[in-house]
Amino acid sequence: MKKKYCLKICSLFSVLCFLFSVITGCERPLYKESRMMMGTFIEVISGDAQAANIVFEEISRVEKLLSIYEKESEISQLNRRGRVKASPETLFVIQKAKEFWIATEGVFDVSVAPLVELWGFRDGNYRLPGDSEIQESLKLIGFDKIEINGNIIEFKIKG
């Protein structure tokens, strides 16, 4: 009886060892790539290089909608025209930005572009603006000056 029991335990142990070696031996090497996108480094780690490329293509597509450095992006159009018919992605991001603006009591604010440009941070022409310039720019800042109506995003104040 003891011999049968010992044989069963050894057989079970052997099967488990075999399964473990098969599972760990079948792991594919990970594909890893980093790219500079959206103003930062993005690293994708995947078991498949093609899947990583799909991820980078999607990030690039969304960046073309949201980037202030892409002349035809929806955000650039909004900044230039004061109004834009937004894609679902842009609308989602702007709505989330509004939620964060509310949750942080205005600390997180995507409408700071007038100040960023005034100080020269966007184009690299840095300067110290005067108090009156700062006060004028502050009138344009705050999510309360952005209106979302359906898929239309619009600045309430021209400037």
Buried (B, 14 or more C-beta within 10 A) or exposed (E): EEEEEEEEEEEEEEEEEEEEEEEEEEEEEEBEBEBEBBEEEBEBEBEEEEEBBEBBEEBEEBBEBBBBEBEEBBBBBBBEEBEBBBBEBBBEBBEEBBEBBEEEEBEBBBBBBBBEBBBEEEEEEEEEBEEEBBEBBEEBBBBEBBEBEEEEBBBEEEE
